[in-house]
Amino acid sequence: MEGYQYTIMKPEKVAIITGAGQGIGLEIARKLLDSGSNVILNDLEVSLTEDAVSSLSRMRKGMVLGCSGDSSSEEVIDEMVRLALDHFGKIDQVVANAGITLFGGFLDYSRQDFAEVMRVNQAGTFFLTQAAARVMKDQESGGSILLTSSVTAHQSHENLAAYAMSKAAIEMLAKNLVLELAPFGIRINTIAPGATLTERTTSDPDYVTTWSKLTPLGRPASPTDIAEAAAFLLSDAARHITGQTLVVDGGWTAISPSPYA
């Protein structure tokens, strides 16, 4: 679906962001709009997409278009690319942020849950990147792609074996694609958030207390903390950075205390 739209200037760049109806993805969309990008905003839920587009349109910077649906499906990926090209004629920035977390102990983890995590997190990221990179190659102006990983790709976290595996694979995808994308001026990096205050995590009444104690800087991240780092990697200020992962976790992976310890 295509949501509300409002424009007052013609920004320089065009971005696609998945999983952006709330939390980190929404804050990245807000930051990119503020920096001068038009945004194609995706979320699985129609209501979240519509609310996000309506809210961001009030910024009076750039244009926001909504595209609801499963970001790992071929049809939704094609629709996001089509919206970008039909309205703006190009794609400059992509944030493959959509993902799911299905907790479960390794010894009891089901094939169904495993397949779903890999479908959304790995296949969704892989094929959105592929579709966007094809456009960036043909338009001959390069681009910047950002994949969303997690600190669980770097340190063990109980009951998240499948999720951690999917995120580690995403980081290797970014590193591997340097060889194929750099000749076309396309940069690709990964951001790995640590504990972050989102709608999902704040439903746990102990989350802030627990992660404030475990994080060396004394608090979990806000979505803005992650968005600032994401915007940097996507920007021309990071024009000589590709194939890298930026961990944003307040120092947690440096000491790695487990919340279950």
C-alpha positions in Angstrom: 0.0 0.0 0.0 1.1 3.5 -0.6 0.7 5.9 2.3 0.4 9.6 2.8 3.1 11.8 1.2 4.2 15.4 1.6 7.1 17.2 0.0 8.5 20.7 0.2 11.9 20.3 -1.4 13.6 17.9 -3.7 16.2 15.9 -1.6 19.3 14.6 -3.1 19.1 10.9 -2.2 16.5 8.1 -2.3 16.4 5.5 0.4 14.5 2.2 1.0 14.1 1.1 4.6 12.5 -2.2 5.7 11.1 -2.9 9.2 10.6 0.9 9.7 7.2 1.1 11.2 8.6 1.6 14.6 11.8 1.3 16.7 15.2 1.5 15.1 14.0 1.4 11.5 11.6 4.3 12.1 14.3 6.4 13.7 16.7 5.7 10.8 14.0 6.9 8.4 13.6 10.0 10.4 17.3 10.7 10.4 17.6 10.1 6.7 14.7 12.4 5.9 16.3 15.0 8.1 19.6 14.6 6.2 17.8 15.1 2.9 16.6 11.8 1.5 13.3 10.7 0.1 12.2 7.5 1.8 10.4 4.3 0.8 9.3 3.0 4.2 8.3 -0.7 4.7 6.7 -2.5 7.5 4.9 -5.9 7.7 1.9 -4.3 9.4 -0.3 -1.9 7.4 -1.2 0.2 10.4 2.4 0.7 11.5 3.4 1.7 7.9 0.5 4.2 7.7 1.2 5.7 11.1 4.9 6.0 10.4 4.4 7.7 7.0 1.9 10.1 8.5 4.2 11.0 11.3 7.3 11.5 9.2 5.4 13.5 6.6 4.9 16.2 9.2 8.7 16.8 9.2 8.2 18.8 5.9 11.4 17.4 4.5 11.5 15.2 1.6 8.8 12.6 0.6 7.8 9.4 2.4 6.0 6.6 0.6 4.7 3.5 2.4 4.9 -0.1 1.2 3.5 -2.6 3.6 4.1 -6.4 3.4 6.6 -9.1 4.1 10.0 -7.6 3.1 11.4 -11.0 2.3 8.9 -11.7 -0.4 9.8 -11.2 -4.0 6.6 -9.2 -4.7 7.2 -6.7 -1.9 10.9 -6.2 -2.8 9.9 -5.6 -6.4 7.2 -3.1 -5.2 9.7 -1.1 -3.1 12.1 -0.9 -6.0 9.3 0.1 -8.4 8.1 2.9 -6.0 11.6 4.3 -5.8 12.1 4.3 -9.5 8.6 5.5 -10.5 8.6 8.4 -8.1 12.3 9.4 -7.9 14.1 7.6 -10.7 16.9 6.1 -8.6 18.0 4.3 -5.4 20.9 5.7 -3.4 20.5 4.1 0.0 19.1 0.8 1.3 18.6 -0.3 4.9 17.8 -4.0 5.2 16.5 -3.7 8.7 13.5 -6.1 8.9 14.1 -9.2 10.9 12.5 -11.5 13.5 13.6 -13.0 16.7 12.2 -16.4 17.7 13.7 -17.5 21.1 14.2 -21.1 22.0 16.7 -23.5 23.4 18.9 -25.2 20.9 18.0 -28.8 21.9 14.3 -28.1 21.4 14.4 -25.6 18.5 11.9 -26.5 15.7 12.6 -26.7 12.0 9.7 -24.4 11.4 11.1 -21.7 13.6 14.6 -22.1 12.1 13.3 -21.9 8.6 11.2 -18.7 9.4 14.2 -16.9 11.0 16.4 -17.7 8.0 13.7 -16.8 5.5 13.1 -13.3 7.0 16.6 -12.4 8.3 18.8 -14.0 5.7 16.8 -14.4 2.5 15.0 -11.1 3.0 18.3 -9.2 3.4 20.0 -11.1 0.6 17.4 -10.5 -2.1 16.6 -6.9 -1.2 20.3 -6.2 -1.4 20.5 -8.0 -4.8 17.5 -6.0 -6.2 18.9 -2.7 -5.1 22.4 -3.4 -6.2 21.2 -4.2 -9.7 19.6 -0.8 -9.9 22.6 0.9 -8.4 24.9 -0.8 -11.0 22.7 0.2 -13.9 22.3 3.8 -12.8 26.1 4.1 -12.6 26.1 6.5 -9.6 26.9 3.9 -6.9 25.1 3.7 -3.6 25.3 2.7 0.0 23.7 -0.4 1.5 23.4 -1.0 5.2 22.4 -4.4 6.8 21.2 -4.8 10.3 23.0 -7.4 12.4 23.1 -7.7 16.2 25.7 -8.1 19.0 24.5 -11.7 19.2 26.5 -12.3 16.0 29.6 -11.6 18.1 28.8 -12.9 21.6 26.8 -15.9 22.9 23.3 -15.2 24.1 21.2 -18.0 25.5 18.1 -19.2 23.5 19.2 -17.2 20.4 21.3 -19.7 18.5 19.3 -19.5 15.2 18.9 -15.7 15.4 22.6 -15.3 16.1 23.5 -17.5 13.2 21.3 -15.5 10.9 22.9 -12.3 12.0 26.5 -13.6 11.7 25.6 -14.6 8.1 24.4 -11.1 7.3 27.8 -9.7 8.4 29.6 -12.1 6.2 27.3 -11.2 3.3 28.4 -7.6 3.6 32.1 -8.5 3.7 31.8 -10.9 0.8 29.9 -8.5 -1.4 32.7 -5.9 -1.3 34.4 -7.9 -4.1 31.3 -7.8 -6.4 29.9 -4.4 -5.5 32.9 -2.1 -5.1 33.7 -1.9 -8.8 30.3 -0.2 -9.3 30.8 2.3 -6.5 28.4 0.5 -4.2 29.4 0.4 -0.5 27.9 -2.2 1.9 28.2 -2.2 5.6 26.5 -3.7 8.7 25.4 -2.2 12.0 25.1 -4.4 15.0 22.9 -2.9 17.8 23.2 -4.1 21.3 20.4 -3.7 23.9 18.1 -1.0 22.6 14.9 0.6 24.0 12.2 -0.2 21.5 8.5 -1.0 21.7 9.4 -4.7 21.9 12.0 -4.5 24.6 10.3 -2.0 26.8 7.4 -4.5 27.3 9.8 -6.2 29.7 9.6 -4.3 33.0 13.1 -5.4 34.0 14.8 -4.5 30.7 16.1 -1.1 31.5 17.4 -2.1 35.0 19.0 -5.3 33.7 20.8 -3.8 30.7 21.8 -0.6 32.5 23.8 -2.8 34.9 25.3 -4.9 32.1 26.2 -2.1 29.8 29.5 -0.3 30.6 28.1 3.1 29.6 25.3 2.6 32.1 22.2 2.4 29.9 20.8 0.5 26.9 20.8 2.4 23.6 18.0 4.5 22.3 16.8 4.1 18.7 18.4 7.5 18.0 21.8 6.2 19.1 21.6 3.5 16.5 20.1 5.8 13.8 23.0 8.3 14.2 25.5 5.5 13.5 23.4 4.1 10.6 23.1 7.5 9.0 26.9 8.0 9.2 27.6 4.7 7.4 25.1 5.5 4.7 26.4 9.0 4.2 29.2 10.4 2.0 31.2 11.0 5.2 31.8 7.2 5.2 32.7 7.1 1.5 35.8 5.0 2.1 34.2 2.5 4.4 32.8 -0.8 3.1 32.6 -4.4 4.2 32.6 -3.3 7.9 30.4 -3.9 10.9 29.9 -1.2 13.4 28.8 -2.4 16.9 26.7 0.0 18.8 26.3 -1.5 22.3 27.6 0.9 25.0 30.6 -1.4 25.4 28.7 -4.7 26.1 30.6 -6.9 23.8 33.9 -5.7 25.3 33.0 -7.5 28.5 30.1 -9.6 27.5 28.2 -10.3 30.7 25.1 -12.4 30.2 21.7 -11.3 31.4 21.3 -14.9 32.6 24.5 -15.0 34.6 
